[in-house]
Amino acid sequence: MAETLKKGSRVTGAAREKLAADLKRKYDSGASIRALAEETGRSYGFVHRMLSESGVTLRGRGGATRGKKTTTS
């Protein structure tokens, strides 16, 4: 689906629903928003908005966490 979209073109109707479902499926199977944005040629914000509109629970940012480490003794 992503290959048929021109960068910056408006996505509406059935094409938008199909793209949203495709992005949701890929995100749920572990793809990052940045990877999906690169794959579709869309911005991070566009992909983020599409996922939010689809009702996806977005993952946290990951990486190193700040704060005290808890020791297990």
All heavy atoms as a GROMACS GRO file, in nm:
protein
  544
    1MET      N    1   0.082  -0.119   0.000
    1MET     CA    2   0.000   0.000   0.000
    1MET      C    3   0.086   0.125   0.000
    1MET      O    4   0.060   0.218  -0.072
    1MET     CB    5  -0.091  -0.004   0.124
    1MET     CG    6  -0.171   0.121   0.147
    1MET     SD    7  -0.299   0.132   0.022
    1MET     CE    8  -0.351   0.298   0.043
    2ALA      N    9   0.190   0.126   0.082
    2ALA     CA   10   0.272   0.246   0.100
    2ALA      C   11   0.339   0.289  -0.030
    2ALA      O   12   0.361   0.407  -0.052
    2ALA     CB   13   0.378   0.220   0.206
    3GLU      N   14   0.370   0.195  -0.117
    3GLU     CA   15   0.442   0.228  -0.240
    3GLU      C   16   0.356   0.312  -0.334
    3GLU      O   17   0.408   0.386  -0.417
    3GLU     CB   18   0.486   0.101  -0.315
    3GLU     CG   19   0.574   0.007  -0.234
    3GLU     CD   20   0.494  -0.081  -0.140
    3GLU    OE1   21   0.383  -0.124  -0.176
    3GLU    OE2   22   0.542  -0.106  -0.028
    4THR      N   23   0.225   0.302  -0.325
    4THR     CA   24   0.137   0.373  -0.418
    4THR      C   25   0.109   0.516  -0.375
    4THR      O   26   0.053   0.593  -0.451
    4THR     CB   27   0.002   0.298  -0.432
    4THR    OG1   28  -0.062   0.295  -0.306
    4THR    CG2   29   0.024   0.158  -0.484
    5LEU      N   30   0.148   0.554  -0.253
    5LEU     CA   31   0.121   0.688  -0.204
    5LEU      C   32   0.235   0.782  -0.238
    5LEU      O   33   0.351   0.749  -0.219
    5LEU     CB   34   0.105   0.686  -0.051
    5LEU     CG   35  -0.011   0.605   0.002
    5LEU    CD1   36  -0.004   0.599   0.154
    5LEU    CD2   37  -0.143   0.664  -0.042
    6LYS      N   38   0.201   0.899  -0.289
    6LYS     CA   39   0.302   1.000  -0.316
    6LYS      C   40   0.330   1.075  -0.188
    6LYS      O   41   0.239   1.102  -0.110
    6LYS     CB   42   0.253   1.098  -0.422
    6LYS     CG   43   0.242   1.037  -0.559
    6LYS     CD   44   0.196   1.141  -0.658
    6LYS     CE   45   0.172   1.076  -0.792
    6LYS     NZ   46   0.096   1.161  -0.883
    7LYS      N   47   0.455   1.112  -0.168
    7LYS     CA   48   0.492   1.185  -0.047
    7LYS      C   49   0.414   1.316  -0.041
    7LYS      O   50   0.407   1.390  -0.138
    7LYS     CB   51   0.641   1.214  -0.046
    7LYS     CG   52   0.685   1.280   0.081
    7LYS     CD   53   0.833   1.290   0.090
    7LYS     CE   54   0.869   1.354   0.222
    7LYS     NZ   55   0.996   1.318   0.270
    8GLY      N   56   0.352   1.341   0.073
    8GLY     CA   57   0.278   1.464   0.092
    8GLY      C   58   0.136   1.462   0.038
    8GLY      O   59   0.062   1.558   0.057
    9SER      N   60   0.097   1.354  -0.030
    9SER     CA   61  -0.039   1.349  -0.083
    9SER      C   62  -0.138   1.322   0.030
    9SER      O   63  -0.105   1.256   0.128
    9SER     CB   64  -0.051   1.241  -0.190
    9SER     OG   65  -0.032   1.114  -0.134
   10ARG      N   66  -0.257   1.374   0.014
   10ARG     CA   67  -0.361   1.356   0.115
   10ARG      C   68  -0.415   1.213   0.105
   10ARG      O   69  -0.440   1.164  -0.004
   10ARG     CB   70  -0.472   1.456   0.088
   10ARG     CG   71  -0.566   1.470   0.204
   10ARG     CD   72  -0.648   1.593   0.187
   10ARG     NE   73  -0.566   1.711   0.213
   10ARG     CZ   74  -0.594   1.802   0.306
   10ARG    NH1   75  -0.704   1.792   0.375
   10ARG    NH2   76  -0.514   1.904   0.327
   11VAL      N   77  -0.432   1.150   0.220
   11VAL     CA   78  -0.485   1.014   0.223
   11VAL      C   79  -0.622   1.019   0.287
   11VAL      O   80  -0.636   1.058   0.402
   11VAL     CB   81  -0.392   0.921   0.306
   11VAL    CG1   82  -0.440   0.778   0.297
   11VAL    CG2   83  -0.249   0.932   0.259
   12THR      N   84  -0.725   0.981   0.211
   12THR     CA   85  -0.861   0.989   0.262
   12THR      C   86  -0.938   0.860   0.233
   12THR      O   87  -0.893   0.776   0.155
   12THR     CB   88  -0.938   1.106   0.196
   12THR    OG1   89  -0.937   1.086   0.055
   12THR    CG2   90  -0.875   1.239   0.229
   13GLY      N   91  -1.053   0.849   0.296
   13GLY     CA   92  -1.146   0.739   0.268
   13GLY      C   93  -1.089   0.601   0.292
   13GLY      O   94  -1.022   0.576   0.391
   14ALA      N   95  -1.117   0.512   0.197
   14ALA     CA   96  -1.077   0.371   0.211
   14ALA      C   97  -0.926   0.356   0.215
   14ALA      O   98  -0.874   0.270   0.288
   14ALA     CB   99  -1.136   0.290   0.096
   15ALA      N  100  -0.854   0.439   0.139
   15ALA     CA  101  -0.708   0.430   0.138
   15ALA      C  102  -0.652   0.462   0.276
   15ALA      O  103  -0.558   0.398   0.324
   15ALA     CB  104  -0.649   0.525   0.034
   16ARG      N  105  -0.712   0.560   0.343
   16ARG     CA  106  -0.666   0.598   0.478
   16ARG      C  107  -0.694   0.486   0.577
   16ARG      O  108  -0.611   0.454   0.662
   16ARG     CB  109  -0.735   0.727   0.520
   16ARG     CG  110  -0.682   0.783   0.652
   16ARG     CD  111  -0.750   0.917   0.682
   16ARG     NE  112  -0.701   0.977   0.804
   16ARG     CZ  113  -0.598   1.062   0.812
   16ARG    NH1  114  -0.535   1.098   0.703
   16ARG    NH2  115  -0.559   1.110   0.928
   17GLU      N  116  -0.812   0.425   0.566
   17GLU     CA  117  -0.846   0.315   0.656
   17GLU      C  118  -0.754   0.196   0.636
   17GLU      O  119  -0.711   0.133   0.732
   17GLU     CB  120  -0.992   0.274   0.633
   17GLU     CG  121  -1.091   0.378   0.681
   17GLU     CD  122  -1.234   0.345   0.643
   17GLU    OE1  123  -1.261   0.230   0.604
   17GLU    OE2  124  -1.319   0.436   0.652
   18LYS      N  125  -0.722   0.166   0.511
   18LYS     CA  126  -0.633   0.055   0.481
   18LYS      C  127  -0.492   0.083   0.533
   18LYS      O  128  -0.428  -0.003   0.592
   18LYS     CB  129  -0.628   0.026   0.331
   18LYS     CG  130  -0.540  -0.094   0.298
   18LYS     CD  131  -0.549  -0.134   0.154
   18LYS     CE  132  -0.466  -0.254   0.118
   18LYS     NZ  133  -0.372  -0.305   0.213
   19LEU      N  134  -0.445   0.206   0.511
   19LEU     CA  135  -0.312   0.244   0.560
   19LEU      C  136  -0.308   0.237   0.712
   19LEU      O  137  -0.213   0.185   0.770
   19LEU     CB  138  -0.276   0.385   0.512
   19LEU     CG  139  -0.142   0.439   0.561
   19LEU    CD1  140  -0.026   0.350   0.515
   19LEU    CD2  141  -0.122   0.581   0.513
   20ALA      N  142  -0.412   0.287   0.779
   20ALA     CA  143  -0.418   0.284   0.925
   20ALA      C  144  -0.414   0.140   0.977
   20ALA      O  145  -0.342   0.109   1.072
   20ALA     CB  146  -0.544   0.355   0.975
   21ALA      N  147  -0.488   0.051   0.913
   21ALA     CA  148  -0.491  -0.089   0.954
   21ALA      C  149  -0.354  -0.154   0.933
   21ALA      O  150  -0.306  -0.231   1.017
   21ALA     CB  151  -0.598  -0.165   0.877
   22ASP      N  152  -0.290  -0.120   0.821
   22ASP     CA  153  -0.158  -0.175   0.790
   22ASP      C  154  -0.055  -0.126   0.891
   22ASP      O  155   0.025  -0.204   0.943
   22ASP     CB  156  -0.119  -0.132   0.648
   22ASP     CG  157  -0.001  -0.208   0.593
   22ASP    OD1  158   0.010  -0.329   0.624
   22ASP    OD2  159   0.080  -0.147   0.521
   23LEU      N  160  -0.057   0.004   0.921
   23LEU     CA  161   0.037   0.060   1.019
   23LEU      C  162   0.013  -0.001   1.156
   23LEU      O  163   0.108  -0.036   1.227
   23LEU     CB  164   0.022   0.212   1.026
   23LEU     CG  165   0.069   0.290   0.904
   23LEU    CD1  166   0.032   0.438   0.918
   23LEU    CD2  167   0.219   0.275   0.883
   24LYS      N  168  -0.114  -0.017   1.194
   24LYS     CA  169  -0.148  -0.075   1.324
   24LYS      C  170  -0.094  -0.217   1.335
   24LYS      O  171  -0.033  -0.254   1.436
   24LYS     CB  172  -0.299  -0.074   1.344
   24LYS     CG  173  -0.341  -0.132   1.476
   24LYS     CD  174  -0.490  -0.125   1.497
   24LYS     CE  175  -0.515  -0.181   1.634
   24LYS     NZ  176  -0.642  -0.203   1.677
   25ARG      N  177  -0.115  -0.296   1.230
   25ARG     CA  178  -0.068  -0.435   1.232
   25ARG      C  179   0.084  -0.440   1.248
   25ARG      O  180   0.137  -0.517   1.330
   25ARG     CB  181  -0.111  -0.504   1.102
   25ARG     CG  182  -0.071  -0.650   1.092
   25ARG     CD  183  -0.120  -0.715   0.964
   25ARG     NE  184  -0.100  -0.635   0.843
   25ARG     CZ  185   0.019  -0.624   0.780
   25ARG    NH1  186   0.125  -0.686   0.825
   25ARG    NH2  187   0.028  -0.551   0.670
   26LYS      N  188   0.155  -0.358   1.173
   26LYS     CA  189   0.301  -0.359   1.179
   26LYS      C  190   0.352  -0.308   1.314
   26LYS      O  191   0.447  -0.361   1.370
   26LYS     CB  192   0.359  -0.276   1.065
   26LYS     CG  193   0.341  -0.343   0.931
   26LYS     CD  194   0.396  -0.260   0.818
   26LYS     CE  195   0.375  -0.330   0.684
   26LYS     NZ  196   0.424  -0.249   0.573
   27TYR      N  197   0.286  -0.203   1.367
   27TYR     CA  198   0.326  -0.148   1.497
   27TYR      C  199   0.303  -0.250   1.608
   27TYR      O  200   0.387  -0.270   1.694
   27TYR     CB  201   0.250  -0.019   1.526
   27TYR     CG  202   0.294   0.049   1.653
   27TYR    CD1  203   0.411   0.125   1.656
   27TYR    CD2  204   0.220   0.039   1.770
   27TYR    CE1  205   0.452   0.188   1.772
   27TYR    CE2  206   0.260   0.102   1.886
   27TYR     CZ  207   0.376   0.177   1.887
   27TYR     OH  208   0.417   0.239   2.003
   28ASP      N  209   0.189  -0.317   1.602
   28ASP     CA  210   0.157  -0.419   1.703
   28ASP      C  211   0.253  -0.537   1.697
   28ASP      O  212   0.273  -0.605   1.797
   28ASP     CB  213   0.012  -0.468   1.688
   28ASP     CG  214  -0.089  -0.366   1.738
   28ASP    OD1  215  -0.051  -0.275   1.814
   28ASP    OD2  216  -0.208  -0.379   1.700
   29SER      N  217   0.312  -0.561   1.579
   29SER     CA  218   0.406  -0.673   1.569
   29SER      C  219   0.550  -0.628   1.596
   29SER      O  220   0.643  -0.705   1.575
   29SER     CB  221   0.394  -0.742   1.434
   29SER     OG  222   0.423  -0.655   1.329
   30GLY      N  223   0.567  -0.503   1.642
   30GLY     CA  224   0.699  -0.462   1.691
   30GLY      C  225   0.769  -0.352   1.615
   30GLY      O  226   0.874  -0.304   1.660
   31ALA      N  227   0.718  -0.307   1.502
   31ALA     CA  228   0.785  -0.201   1.426
   31ALA      C  229   0.774  -0.069   1.500
   31ALA      O  230   0.674  -0.041   1.566
   31ALA     CB  231   0.722  -0.188   1.287
   32SER      N  232   0.877   0.013   1.490
   32SER     CA  233   0.875   0.144   1.555
   32SER      C  234   0.804   0.245   1.466
   32SER      O  235   0.790   0.226   1.344
   32SER     CB  236   1.018   0.192   1.581
   32SER     OG  237   1.082   0.224   1.458
   33ILE      N  238   0.761   0.354   1.528
   33ILE     CA  239   0.696   0.461   1.450
   33ILE      C  240   0.795   0.517   1.348
   33ILE      O  241   0.760   0.541   1.233
   33ILE     CB  242   0.644   0.573   1.543
   33ILE    CG1  243   0.533   0.519   1.632
   33ILE    CG2  244   0.594   0.692   1.460
   33ILE    CD1  245   0.480   0.619   1.733
   34ARG      N  246   0.920   0.534   1.388
   34ARG     CA  247   1.021   0.587   1.296
   34ARG      C  248   1.042   0.493   1.177
   34ARG      O  249   1.055   0.539   1.064
   34ARG     CB  250   1.153   0.610   1.368
   34ARG     CG  251   1.145   0.722   1.466
   34ARG     CD  252   1.278   0.783   1.501
   34ARG     NE  253   1.264   0.877   1.609
   34ARG     CZ  254   1.220   1.002   1.596
   34ARG    NH1  255   1.184   1.044   1.479
   34ARG    NH2  256   1.210   1.081   1.700
   35ALA      N  257   1.045   0.364   1.202
   35ALA     CA  258   1.062   0.268   1.093
   35ALA      C  259   0.943   0.271   0.999
   35ALA      O  260   0.959   0.267   0.877
   35ALA     CB  261   1.082   0.127   1.150
   36LEU      N  262   0.823   0.281   1.055
   36LEU     CA  263   0.703   0.289   0.972
   36LEU      C  264   0.700   0.417   0.890
   36LEU      O  265   0.660   0.417   0.774
   36LEU     CB  266   0.577   0.279   1.059
   36LEU     CG  267   0.554   0.145   1.128
   36LEU    CD1  268   0.440   0.154   1.228
   36LEU    CD2  269   0.529   0.036   1.026
   37ALA      N  270   0.744   0.528   0.949
   37ALA     CA  271   0.749   0.656   0.879
   37ALA      C  272   0.845   0.647   0.760
   37ALA      O  273   0.813   0.691   0.649
   37ALA     CB  274   0.790   0.767   0.974
   38GLU      N  275   0.960   0.587   0.783
   38GLU     CA  276   1.059   0.574   0.677
   38GLU      C  277   1.007   0.482   0.566
   38GLU      O  278   1.020   0.511   0.447
   38GLU     CB  279   1.189   0.518   0.735
   38GLU     CG  280   1.302   0.520   0.636
   38GLU     CD  281   1.434   0.479   0.700
   38GLU    OE1  282   1.460   0.517   0.816
   38GLU    OE2  283   1.510   0.408   0.633
   39GLU      N  284   0.944   0.374   0.606
   39GLU     CA  285   0.892   0.276   0.510
   39GLU      C  286   0.782   0.335   0.420
   39GLU      O  287   0.776   0.307   0.302
   39GLU     CB  288   0.836   0.157   0.587
   39GLU     CG  289   0.776   0.049   0.501
   39GLU     CD  290   0.713  -0.062   0.585
   39GLU    OE1  291   0.774  -0.100   0.687
   39GLU    OE2  292   0.606  -0.109   0.549
   40THR      N  293   0.697   0.420   0.480
   40THR     CA  294   0.586   0.476   0.405
   40THR      C  295   0.620   0.609   0.338
   40THR      O  296   0.541   0.659   0.259
   40THR     CB  297   0.463   0.498   0.495
   40THR    OG1  298   0.500   0.586   0.603
   40THR    CG2  299   0.410   0.368   0.550
   41GLY      N  300   0.735   0.667   0.373
   41GLY     CA  301   0.770   0.798   0.318
   41GLY      C  302   0.690   0.910   0.380
   41GLY      O  303   0.676   1.017   0.323
   42ARG      N  304   0.636   0.886   0.497
   42ARG     CA  305   0.557   0.985   0.569
   42ARG      C  306   0.634   1.033   0.691
   42ARG      O  307   0.732   0.973   0.731
   42ARG     CB  308   0.424   0.923   0.616
   42ARG     CG  309   0.332   0.886   0.504
   42ARG     CD  310   0.300   1.009   0.426
   42ARG     NE  311   0.193   0.986   0.331
   42ARG     CZ  312   0.113   1.083   0.289
   42ARG    NH1  313   0.125   1.204   0.334
   42ARG    NH2  314   0.021   1.056   0.201
   43SER      N  315   0.585   1.139   0.752
   43SER     CA  316   0.652   1.194   0.870
   43SER      C  317   0.619   1.110   0.994
   43SER      O  318   0.519   1.037   0.997
   43SER     CB  319   0.609   1.338   0.894
   43SER     OG  320   0.474   1.343   0.937
   44TYR      N  321   0.703   1.127   1.095
   44TYR     CA  322   0.680   1.063   1.224
   44TYR      C  323   0.543   1.104   1.278
   44TYR      O  324   0.466   1.022   1.325
   44TYR     CB  325   0.791   1.104   1.321
   44TYR     CG  326   0.774   1.051   1.460
   44TYR    CD1  327   0.836   0.934   1.500
   44TYR    CD2  328   0.696   1.119   1.554
   44TYR    CE1  329   0.820   0.885   1.629
   44TYR    CE2  330   0.680   1.070   1.682
   44TYR     CZ  331   0.742   0.954   1.719
   44TYR     OH  332   0.726   0.906   1.846
   45GLY      N  333   0.513   1.234   1.268
   45GLY     CA  334   0.387   1.287   1.320
   45GLY      C  335   0.265   1.227   1.251
   45GLY      O  336   0.164   1.198   1.315
   46PHE      N  337   0.275   1.208   1.120
   46PHE     CA  338   0.164   1.149   1.044
   46PHE      C  339   0.138   1.007   1.092
   46PHE      O  340   0.024   0.969   1.119
   46PHE     CB  341   0.196   1.150   0.894
   46PHE     CG  342   0.092   1.082   0.810
   46PHE    CD1  343  -0.019   1.152   0.766
   46PHE    CD2  344   0.104   0.948   0.776
   46PHE    CE1  345  -0.116   1.090   0.689
   46PHE    CE2  346   0.007   0.885   0.700
   46PHE     CZ  347  -0.104   0.956   0.657
   47VAL      N  348   0.245   0.928   1.103
   47VAL     CA  349   0.230   0.788   1.146
   47VAL      C  350   0.176   0.784   1.290
   47VAL      O  351   0.086   0.705   1.321
   47VAL     CB  352   0.363   0.712   1.134
   47VAL    CG1  353   0.351   0.572   1.193
   47VAL    CG2  354   0.406   0.703   0.988
   48HIS      N  355   0.229   0.869   1.377
   48HIS     CA  356   0.185   0.875   1.516
   48HIS      C  357   0.035   0.906   1.522
   48HIS      O  358  -0.040   0.841   1.595
   48HIS     CB  359   0.265   0.983   1.590
   48HIS     CG  360   0.239   0.989   1.737
   48HIS    ND1  361   0.130   1.054   1.789
   48HIS    CD2  362   0.310   0.939   1.841
   48HIS    CE1  363   0.135   1.044   1.922
   48HIS    NE2  364   0.242   0.974   1.955
   49ARG      N  365  -0.009   1.004   1.443
   49ARG     CA  366  -0.150   1.043   1.440
   49ARG      C  367  -0.238   0.929   1.388
   49ARG      O  368  -0.344   0.901   1.443
   49ARG     CB  369  -0.168   1.168   1.355
   49ARG     CG  370  -0.308   1.224   1.358
   49ARG     CD  371  -0.319   1.362   1.292
   49ARG     NE  372  -0.261   1.366   1.159
   49ARG     CZ  373  -0.146   1.426   1.126
   49ARG    NH1  374  -0.074   1.488   1.219
   49ARG    NH2  375  -0.102   1.425   1.002
   50MET      N  376  -0.192   0.862   1.282
   50MET     CA  377  -0.269   0.750   1.226
   50MET      C  378  -0.286   0.638   1.330
   50MET      O  379  -0.394   0.580   1.343
   50MET     CB  380  -0.202   0.694   1.102
   50MET     CG  381  -0.203   0.787   0.984
   50MET     SD  382  -0.365   0.809   0.912
   50MET     CE  383  -0.382   0.654   0.827
   51LEU      N  384  -0.178   0.608   1.402
   51LEU     CA  385  -0.185   0.504   1.504
   51LEU      C  386  -0.279   0.545   1.617
   51LEU      O  387  -0.359   0.464   1.664
   51LEU     CB  388  -0.045   0.474   1.559
   51LEU     CG  389   0.050   0.404   1.462
   51LEU    CD1  390   0.190   0.399   1.521
   51LEU    CD2  391   0.002   0.265   1.427
   52SER      N  392  -0.270   0.670   1.659
   52SER     CA  393  -0.358   0.719   1.766
   52SER      C  394  -0.504   0.713   1.724
   52SER      O  395  -0.590   0.673   1.802
   52SER     CB  396  -0.321   0.863   1.803
   52SER     OG  397  -0.191   0.868   1.856
   53GLU      N  398  -0.532   0.754   1.600
   53GLU     CA  399  -0.669   0.748   1.549
   53GLU      C  400  -0.721   0.604   1.540
   53GLU      O  401  -0.840   0.580   1.549
   53GLU     CB  402  -0.677   0.812   1.410
   53GLU     CG  403  -0.664   0.962   1.411
   53GLU     CD  404  -0.658   1.022   1.271
   53GLU    OE1  405  -0.677   0.948   1.172
   53GLU    OE2  406  -0.633   1.143   1.261
   54SER      N  407  -0.629   0.509   1.524
   54SER     CA  408  -0.667   0.368   1.513
   54SER      C  409  -0.689   0.304   1.649
   54SER      O  410  -0.723   0.187   1.658
   54SER     CB  411  -0.558   0.290   1.440
   54SER     OG  412  -0.543   0.337   1.310
   55GLY      N  413  -0.664   0.380   1.756
   55GLY     CA  414  -0.686   0.327   1.891
   55GLY      C  415  -0.572   0.243   1.944
   55GLY      O  416  -0.590   0.168   2.040
   56VAL      N  417  -0.454   0.256   1.885
   56VAL     CA  418  -0.339   0.179   1.930
   56VAL      C  419  -0.288   0.237   2.061
   56VAL      O  420  -0.283   0.358   2.079
   56VAL     CB  421  -0.225   0.185   1.824
   56VAL    CG1  422  -0.098   0.120   1.875
   56VAL    CG2  423  -0.270   0.120   1.696
   57THR      N  424  -0.250   0.150   2.155
   57THR     CA  425  -0.182   0.194   2.276
   57THR      C  426  -0.035   0.206   2.242
   57THR      O  427   0.031   0.105   2.212
   57THR     CB  428  -0.202   0.093   2.391
   57THR    OG1  429  -0.342   0.078   2.413
   57THR    CG2  430  -0.133   0.139   2.517
   58LEU      N  431   0.015   0.329   2.241
   58LEU     CA  432   0.153   0.352   2.201
   58LEU      C  433   0.249   0.306   2.310
   58LEU      O  434   0.222   0.322   2.429
   58LEU     CB  435   0.174   0.501   2.170
   58LEU     CG  436   0.088   0.553   2.055
   58LEU    CD1  437   0.102   0.703   2.043
   58LEU    CD2  438   0.127   0.486   1.924
   59ARG      N  439   0.360   0.250   2.266
   59ARG     CA  440   0.462   0.203   2.359
   59ARG      C  441   0.541   0.321   2.414
   59ARG      O  442   0.547   0.427   2.352
   59ARG     CB  443   0.558   0.108   2.288
   59ARG     CG  444   0.494  -0.018   2.238
   59ARG     CD  445   0.596  -0.117   2.186
   59ARG     NE  446   0.664  -0.071   2.065
   59ARG     CZ  447   0.625  -0.102   1.942
   59ARG    NH1  448   0.517  -0.175   1.923
   59ARG    NH2  449   0.693  -0.059   1.837
   60GLY      N  450   0.607   0.299   2.527
   60GLY     CA  451   0.696   0.400   2.583
   60GLY      C  452   0.819   0.416   2.497
   60GLY      O  453   0.843   0.337   2.404
   61ARG      N  454   0.899   0.515   2.527
   61ARG     CA  455   1.015   0.545   2.445
   61ARG      C  456   1.126   0.442   2.458
   61ARG      O  457   1.210   0.431   2.371
   61ARG     CB  458   1.069   0.683   2.481
   61ARG     CG  459   0.978   0.792   2.431
   61ARG     CD  460   1.031   0.926   2.464
   61ARG     NE  461   1.170   0.937   2.421
   61ARG     CZ  462   1.232   1.050   2.398
   61ARG    NH1  463   1.168   1.162   2.413
   61ARG    NH2  464   1.357   1.053   2.362
   62GLY      N  465   1.132   0.373   2.571
   62GLY     CA  466   1.237   0.273   2.588
   62GLY      C  467   1.370   0.338   2.618
   62GLY      O  468   1.378   0.452   2.660
   63GLY      N  469   1.477   0.264   2.595
   63GLY     CA  470   1.609   0.318   2.622
   63GLY      C  471   1.638   0.318   2.770
   63GLY      O  472   1.567   0.259   2.851
   64ALA      N  473   1.744   0.389   2.807
   64ALA     CA  474   1.785   0.395   2.946
   64ALA      C  475   1.681   0.472   3.026
   64ALA      O  476   1.630   0.574   2.981
   64ALA     CB  477   1.921   0.462   2.957
   65THR      N  478   1.652   0.424   3.144
   65THR     CA  479   1.559   0.494   3.231
   65THR      C  480   1.636   0.572   3.335
   65THR      O  481   1.748   0.536   3.372
   65THR     CB  482   1.464   0.396   3.301
   65THR    OG1  483   1.541   0.300   3.373
   65THR    CG2  484   1.375   0.325   3.200
   66ARG      N  485   1.578   0.678   3.378
   66ARG     CA  486   1.644   0.761   3.478
   66ARG      C  487   1.591   0.728   3.616
   66ARG      O  488   1.483   0.676   3.631
   66ARG     CB  489   1.616   0.909   3.449
   66ARG     CG  490   1.673   0.952   3.318
   66ARG     CD  491   1.643   1.096   3.292
   66ARG     NE  492   1.694   1.131   3.159
   66ARG     CZ  493   1.677   1.246   3.102
   66ARG    NH1  494   1.609   1.340   3.164
   66ARG    NH2  495   1.728   1.270   2.984
   67GLY      N  496   1.669   0.761   3.714
   67GLY     CA  497   1.626   0.738   3.851
   67GLY      C  498   1.713   0.633   3.919
   67GLY      O  499   1.810   0.581   3.862
   68LYS      N  500   1.679   0.607   4.042
   68LYS     CA  501   1.756   0.511   4.120
   68LYS      C  502   1.733   0.370   4.072
   68LYS      O  503   1.622   0.332   4.036
   68LYS     CB  504   1.714   0.518   4.268
   68LYS     CG  505   1.763   0.639   4.340
   68LYS     CD  506   1.727   0.625   4.487
   68LYS     CE  507   1.777   0.743   4.565
   68LYS     NZ  508   1.743   0.733   4.706
   69LYS      N  509   1.840   0.295   4.073
   69LYS     CA  510   1.826   0.153   4.043
   69LYS      C  511   1.791   0.082   4.174
   69LYS      O  512   1.843   0.114   4.281
   69LYS     CB  513   1.959   0.096   3.991
   69LYS     CG  514   1.993   0.146   3.852
   69LYS     CD  515   2.114   0.075   3.800
   69LYS     CE  516   2.144   0.119   3.659
   69LYS     NZ  517   2.261   0.053   3.605
   70THR      N  518   1.703  -0.012   4.164
   70THR     CA  519   1.668  -0.088   4.284
   70THR      C  520   1.760  -0.209   4.292
   70THR      O  521   1.787  -0.275   4.191
   70THR     CB  522   1.522  -0.134   4.281
   70THR    OG1  523   1.502  -0.211   4.163
   70THR    CG2  524   1.428  -0.014   4.280
   71THR      N  525   1.810  -0.234   4.407
   71THR     CA  526   1.899  -0.349   4.426
   71THR      C  527   1.817  -0.466   4.478
   71THR      O  528   1.731  -0.450   4.565
   71THR     CB  529   2.013  -0.317   4.525
   71THR    OG1  530   1.956  -0.275   4.649
   71THR    CG2  531   2.102  -0.208   4.470
   72THR      N  532   1.846  -0.582   4.426
   72THR     CA  533   1.779  -0.703   4.474
   72THR      C  534   1.877  -0.778   4.562
   72THR      O  535   1.980  -0.826   4.516
   72THR     CB  536   1.734  -0.790   4.356
   72THR    OG1  537   1.846  -0.816   4.273
   72THR    CG2  538   1.627  -0.721   4.276
   73SER      N  539   1.848  -0.782   4.691
   73SER     CA  540   1.938  -0.849   4.784
   73SER      C  541   1.876  -0.975   4.838
   73SER      O  542   1.764  -0.987   4.865
   73SER     CB  543   1.971  -0.758   4.903
   73SER     OG  544   2.029  -0.641   4.856
   0.00000   0.00000   0.00000
